[in-house]
Amino acid sequence: MNDQYFNEHTIRELVLNWYRLLDVHAPFEDVQSSLAQQDLEFRLPETTLRTMEDFRTWYEDVLRIFFDEVHEVKTLDVAIDGSRAAVSLMVNWKASRWHPPAPRSERLDFDAYQRWTVIPDPQSGKPVVSQYIVDRLEPMRGSPPL
């Protein structure tokens, strides 16, 4: 394994870049490059995704629901064990959502507690997410429910 590409620094960069991509509603292809192409698992409060096509459908749906998103990583711990890394993080997620025909959108505000498994991409050696688990979402005071 090449530590030049798979190390704590590059894994932290993967996490921070992931949220930058989500905040700007990056094209699917840009987001996809952060994910393992095989054995992908996304455990979300509403569903579990296991294929890239499942992820694409979910991602495109989410882009139509939420806007003005801001993700702020509050805690980020990385533990590398050989060719796998366990990432534990808490991210504050703010987003707006509109339910037609409501006269105004509503602002959501949640802390998301997550665990990721990160592995080196077989082609490039750069870190990619193979497992993404949202353990819990805690609404901040005044936030409407998800």
C-alpha positions in Angstrom: 0.0 0.0 0.0 1.2 3.5 -0.9 1.1 5.7 2.3 1.6 8.7 0.0 -2.0 8.4 -1.0 -3.6 6.6 1.9 -2.8 8.3 5.2 -4.6 10.4 7.8 -4.1 13.6 5.9 -5.6 12.3 2.7 -8.5 10.7 4.5 -9.3 14.0 6.3 -9.2 15.7 3.0 -11.6 13.1 1.6 -14.1 13.9 4.4 -13.8 17.7 4.1 -14.1 17.5 0.3 -17.1 15.2 0.5 -19.0 17.9 2.4 -17.8 20.6 0.1 -19.3 18.6 -2.8 -22.6 18.1 -1.0 -22.8 21.8 -0.2 -22.5 22.9 -3.8 -24.7 20.1 -5.1 -21.8 18.9 -7.2 -22.6 16.7 -10.2 -23.0 13.0 -9.4 -19.8 12.1 -11.2 -17.8 14.3 -8.9 -19.4 12.8 -5.8 -19.1 9.3 -7.2 -15.3 9.6 -7.4 -15.2 9.6 -3.5 -16.9 6.3 -3.3 -15.8 2.7 -3.6 -17.0 1.2 -6.8 -17.6 -2.3 -5.2 -19.0 -3.4 -1.9 -20.5 0.1 -1.2 -22.9 0.4 1.8 -24.7 3.6 2.8 -26.8 3.2 6.0 -29.0 6.3 6.3 -31.9 6.9 8.6 -34.4 6.4 5.8 -32.8 3.6 3.8 -29.7 1.5 3.1 -28.0 1.8 -0.3 -25.8 -0.9 -1.7 -25.1 -0.1 -5.3 -23.8 3.0 -7.2 -27.2 3.2 -9.0 -29.0 3.2 -5.6 -26.7 6.0 -4.5 -27.3 8.0 -7.7 -31.1 7.8 -7.4 -30.9 8.8 -3.7 -28.4 11.7 -4.4 -30.5 13.1 -7.3 -33.7 12.9 -5.1 -31.9 14.7 -2.2 -30.8 17.5 -4.6 -34.4 18.2 -5.4 -35.5 18.3 -1.8 -32.8 20.3 0.1 -31.1 23.6 -0.8 -28.8 26.2 0.8 -27.0 23.3 2.5 -24.1 23.8 4.9 -22.1 21.0 6.5 -19.7 21.8 9.3 -17.5 19.0 10.5 -17.3 19.3 14.3 -15.3 16.2 15.2 -13.3 13.9 13.0 -11.2 10.9 14.2 -9.3 8.7 11.9 -7.8 5.3 12.9 -5.9 3.5 10.2 -5.4 -0.3 10.4 -3.5 -1.5 7.4 -5.6 -0.9 4.3 -8.7 0.2 6.1 -9.5 3.3 8.1 -12.3 3.8 10.6 -13.5 7.3 10.6 -15.8 8.7 13.3 -17.3 12.1 12.9 -20.0 14.5 13.9 -21.1 17.0 11.3 -23.7 19.8 11.8 -26.0 19.9 8.7 -28.2 22.8 7.9 -30.4 22.9 4.9 -33.6 24.5 3.6 -36.6 22.6 2.4 -39.8 23.7 0.8 -43.1 21.8 1.0 -45.5 23.2 -1.7 -47.7 25.2 -1.4 -46.2 26.5 1.9 -45.5 30.2 1.7 -42.0 29.8 3.1 -39.2 27.2 3.2 -38.1 25.8 6.5 -34.6 25.6 7.9 -33.4 22.2 9.2 -30.5 22.0 11.7 -29.2 18.6 12.8 -26.0 17.1 14.2 -25.3 13.9 12.4 -23.1 11.2 14.1 -21.5 9.0 11.6 -19.0 6.2 11.1 -17.2 5.6 7.8 -14.9 2.8 6.5 -12.4 4.2 4.1 -10.2 2.1 1.8 -7.6 2.8 -0.9 -9.1 2.9 -4.4 -7.6 -0.1 -6.3 -6.6 2.0 -9.3 -5.3 5.2 -7.7 -4.5 4.2 -4.1 -6.4 7.3 -3.0 -9.0 7.0 -0.1 -12.6 6.2 -1.0 -15.6 5.6 1.2 -16.8 2.0 1.2 -19.2 2.2 4.2 -21.0 5.2 5.4 -23.2 4.9 8.5 -25.4 7.6 10.0 -25.8 6.3 13.6 -28.1 9.1 14.6 -29.4 12.6 13.8 -30.1 15.0 16.6 -32.2 18.0 15.8 -31.0 21.3 17.1 -33.3 23.5 19.1 -36.0 25.0 16.8 -35.4 22.7 13.9 -38.4 21.1 12.3 -38.4 17.3 12.1 -36.7 15.6 9.1 
